[in-house]
Amino acid sequence: MQTPMNNIAAKLRARRAEARTRRALNRAIDTAATATVRQELIAIAQARSGYMR
């Protein structure tokens, strides 16, 4: 059984990882070479749960 502090730490790590992924995806969308690539990245982002741009 996890202690409450371990659970809190795991939640913080997961939250930070999600924020890193979201920032990387936003950066990729912003710097996409073509509109087609941009649309593909947006489709991937929308497929992810909880993603809002």
Distance bins in CASP14 RR format, pairs under 12 A and 6 or more apart:
PFRMAT RR
TARGET T0000
AUTHOR 0000-0000-0000
RMODE 2
METHOD distances of the structure
MODEL  1
1 7 0 0 0 0 1 0 0 0 0 0 0
2 8 0 0 0 0 1 0 0 0 0 0 0
2 9 0 0 0 0 1 0 0 0 0 0 0
2 10 1 0 0 1 0 0 0 0 0 0 0
2 11 0 0 0 0 0 1 0 0 0 0 0
3 9 0 0 0 0 1 0 0 0 0 0 0
3 10 0 0 0 0 0 1 0 0 0 0 0
4 10 0 0 0 0 0 1 0 0 0 0 0
4 11 0 0 0 0 0 1 0 0 0 0 0
5 11 0 0 0 0 0 1 0 0 0 0 0
5 12 0 0 0 0 0 1 0 0 0 0 0
6 12 0 0 0 0 0 1 0 0 0 0 0
6 13 0 0 0 0 0 1 0 0 0 0 0
7 13 0 0 0 0 0 1 0 0 0 0 0
7 14 0 0 0 0 0 1 0 0 0 0 0
8 14 0 0 0 0 0 1 0 0 0 0 0
8 15 0 0 0 0 0 1 0 0 0 0 0
9 15 0 0 0 0 0 1 0 0 0 0 0
9 16 0 0 0 0 0 1 0 0 0 0 0
10 16 0 0 0 0 0 1 0 0 0 0 0
10 17 0 0 0 0 0 1 0 0 0 0 0
11 17 0 0 0 0 0 1 0 0 0 0 0
11 18 0 0 0 0 0 1 0 0 0 0 0
12 18 0 0 0 0 0 1 0 0 0 0 0
12 19 0 0 0 0 0 1 0 0 0 0 0
13 19 0 0 0 0 0 1 0 0 0 0 0
13 20 0 0 0 0 0 1 0 0 0 0 0
14 20 0 0 0 0 0 1 0 0 0 0 0
14 21 0 0 0 0 0 1 0 0 0 0 0
15 21 0 0 0 0 0 1 0 0 0 0 0
15 22 0 0 0 0 0 1 0 0 0 0 0
16 22 0 0 0 0 0 1 0 0 0 0 0
16 23 0 0 0 0 0 1 0 0 0 0 0
17 23 0 0 0 0 0 1 0 0 0 0 0
17 24 0 0 0 0 0 1 0 0 0 0 0
18 24 0 0 0 0 0 1 0 0 0 0 0
18 25 0 0 0 0 0 1 0 0 0 0 0
18 48 0 0 0 0 1 0 0 0 0 0 0
18 49 0 0 0 0 0 1 0 0 0 0 0
18 50 0 0 0 0 1 0 0 0 0 0 0
18 51 0 0 0 0 1 0 0 0 0 0 0
18 52 0 0 0 0 0 1 0 0 0 0 0
19 25 0 0 0 0 0 1 0 0 0 0 0
19 26 0 0 0 0 0 1 0 0 0 0 0
19 51 0 0 0 0 0 1 0 0 0 0 0
20 26 0 0 0 0 0 1 0 0 0 0 0
20 27 0 0 0 0 0 1 0 0 0 0 0
21 27 0 0 0 0 0 1 0 0 0 0 0
21 28 0 0 0 0 0 1 0 0 0 0 0
21 44 0 0 0 0 0 1 0 0 0 0 0
21 45 0 0 0 0 1 0 0 0 0 0 0
21 48 0 0 0 0 1 0 0 0 0 0 0
21 49 0 0 0 0 0 1 0 0 0 0 0
21 50 0 0 0 0 0 1 0 0 0 0 0
21 51 0 0 0 0 1 0 0 0 0 0 0
22 28 0 0 0 0 0 1 0 0 0 0 0
22 29 0 0 0 0 0 1 0 0 0 0 0
22 45 0 0 0 0 1 0 0 0 0 0 0
22 48 0 0 0 0 1 0 0 0 0 0 0
22 49 0 0 0 0 0 1 0 0 0 0 0
22 50 0 0 0 0 1 0 0 0 0 0 0
22 51 1 0 0 1 0 0 0 0 0 0 0
22 52 0 0 0 0 1 0 0 0 0 0 0
22 53 0 0 0 0 1 0 0 0 0 0 0
23 29 0 0 0 0 0 1 0 0 0 0 0
23 30 0 0 0 0 0 1 0 0 0 0 0
23 45 0 0 0 0 0 1 0 0 0 0 0
23 51 0 0 0 0 0 1 0 0 0 0 0
23 53 0 0 0 0 0 1 0 0 0 0 0
24 30 0 0 0 0 0 1 0 0 0 0 0
24 31 0 0 0 0 0 1 0 0 0 0 0
24 41 0 0 0 0 0 1 0 0 0 0 0
24 44 0 0 0 0 0 1 0 0 0 0 0
24 45 0 0 0 0 0 1 0 0 0 0 0
24 48 0 0 0 0 0 1 0 0 0 0 0
24 51 0 0 0 0 0 1 0 0 0 0 0
25 31 0 0 0 0 0 1 0 0 0 0 0
25 32 0 0 0 0 0 1 0 0 0 0 0
25 38 0 0 0 0 0 1 0 0 0 0 0
25 40 0 0 0 0 0 1 0 0 0 0 0
25 41 1 0 0 1 0 0 0 0 0 0 0
25 42 0 0 0 0 1 0 0 0 0 0 0
25 43 0 0 0 0 0 1 0 0 0 0 0
25 44 1 0 0 1 0 0 0 0 0 0 0
25 45 1 0 1 0 0 0 0 0 0 0 0
25 46 0 0 0 0 0 1 0 0 0 0 0
25 47 0 0 0 0 0 1 0 0 0 0 0
25 48 1 0 0 1 0 0 0 0 0 0 0
25 50 0 0 0 0 0 1 0 0 0 0 0
25 51 1 0 0 1 0 0 0 0 0 0 0
25 52 0 0 0 0 0 1 0 0 0 0 0
25 53 0 0 0 0 1 0 0 0 0 0 0
26 32 0 0 0 0 0 1 0 0 0 0 0
26 38 0 0 0 0 0 1 0 0 0 0 0
26 41 0 0 0 0 1 0 0 0 0 0 0
26 42 0 0 0 0 0 1 0 0 0 0 0
26 45 0 0 0 0 1 0 0 0 0 0 0
26 51 0 0 0 0 1 0 0 0 0 0 0
26 52 0 0 0 0 0 1 0 0 0 0 0
26 53 1 0 0 1 0 0 0 0 0 0 0
27 41 0 0 0 0 0 1 0 0 0 0 0
27 45 0 0 0 0 0 1 0 0 0 0 0
27 53 0 0 0 0 0 1 0 0 0 0 0
28 37 0 0 0 0 1 0 0 0 0 0 0
28 38 0 0 0 0 1 0 0 0 0 0 0
28 40 0 0 0 0 0 1 0 0 0 0 0
28 41 1 0 1 0 0 0 0 0 0 0 0
28 42 0 0 0 0 0 1 0 0 0 0 0
28 44 0 0 0 0 1 0 0 0 0 0 0
28 45 0 0 0 0 1 0 0 0 0 0 0
28 53 0 0 0 0 0 1 0 0 0 0 0
29 35 0 0 0 0 0 1 0 0 0 0 0
29 37 0 0 0 0 1 0 0 0 0 0 0
29 38 1 0 1 0 0 0 0 0 0 0 0
29 39 0 0 0 0 1 0 0 0 0 0 0
29 40 0 0 0 0 1 0 0 0 0 0 0
29 41 1 0 1 0 0 0 0 0 0 0 0
29 42 1 0 0 1 0 0 0 0 0 0 0
29 43 0 0 0 0 0 1 0 0 0 0 0
29 44 0 0 0 0 1 0 0 0 0 0 0
29 45 1 0 0 1 0 0 0 0 0 0 0
29 46 0 0 0 0 0 1 0 0 0 0 0
29 51 0 0 0 0 0 1 0 0 0 0 0
29 53 1 0 0 1 0 0 0 0 0 0 0
30 37 0 0 0 0 0 1 0 0 0 0 0
30 38 0 0 0 0 1 0 0 0 0 0 0
30 41 0 0 0 0 1 0 0 0 0 0 0
30 42 0 0 0 0 0 1 0 0 0 0 0
30 45 0 0 0 0 0 1 0 0 0 0 0
30 53 0 0 0 0 0 1 0 0 0 0 0
31 37 0 0 0 0 1 0 0 0 0 0 0
31 38 0 0 0 0 1 0 0 0 0 0 0
31 41 0 0 0 0 1 0 0 0 0 0 0
32 38 1 1 0 0 0 0 0 0 0 0 0
32 39 0 0 0 0 1 0 0 0 0 0 0
32 40 0 0 0 0 1 0 0 0 0 0 0
32 41 1 0 1 0 0 0 0 0 0 0 0
32 42 0 0 0 0 1 0 0 0 0 0 0
32 44 0 0 0 0 0 1 0 0 0 0 0
32 45 0 0 0 0 0 1 0 0 0 0 0
33 40 0 0 0 0 0 1 0 0 0 0 0
33 41 0 0 0 0 0 1 0 0 0 0 0
34 40 0 0 0 0 1 0 0 0 0 0 0
34 41 0 0 0 0 0 1 0 0 0 0 0
35 41 0 0 0 0 0 1 0 0 0 0 0
35 42 0 0 0 0 0 1 0 0 0 0 0
36 42 0 0 0 0 0 1 0 0 0 0 0
36 43 0 0 0 0 0 1 0 0 0 0 0
37 43 0 0 0 0 0 1 0 0 0 0 0
37 44 0 0 0 0 0 1 0 0 0 0 0
38 44 0 0 0 0 0 1 0 0 0 0 0
38 45 0 0 0 0 0 1 0 0 0 0 0
38 53 0 0 0 0 0 1 0 0 0 0 0
39 45 0 0 0 0 0 1 0 0 0 0 0
39 46 0 0 0 0 0 1 0 0 0 0 0
40 46 0 0 0 0 0 1 0 0 0 0 0
40 47 0 0 0 0 0 1 0 0 0 0 0
41 47 0 0 0 0 0 1 0 0 0 0 0
41 48 0 0 0 0 0 1 0 0 0 0 0
41 51 0 0 0 0 0 1 0 0 0 0 0
41 53 0 0 0 0 1 0 0 0 0 0 0
42 48 0 0 0 0 0 1 0 0 0 0 0
42 51 0 0 0 0 1 0 0 0 0 0 0
42 52 0 0 0 0 0 1 0 0 0 0 0
42 53 1 0 0 1 0 0 0 0 0 0 0
43 51 0 0 0 0 0 1 0 0 0 0 0
43 53 0 0 0 0 0 1 0 0 0 0 0
44 51 0 0 0 0 1 0 0 0 0 0 0
44 53 0 0 0 0 0 1 0 0 0 0 0
45 51 1 0 1 0 0 0 0 0 0 0 0
45 52 0 0 0 0 1 0 0 0 0 0 0
45 53 1 0 0 1 0 0 0 0 0 0 0
46 52 0 0 0 0 1 0 0 0 0 0 0
46 53 0 0 0 0 1 0 0 0 0 0 0
END
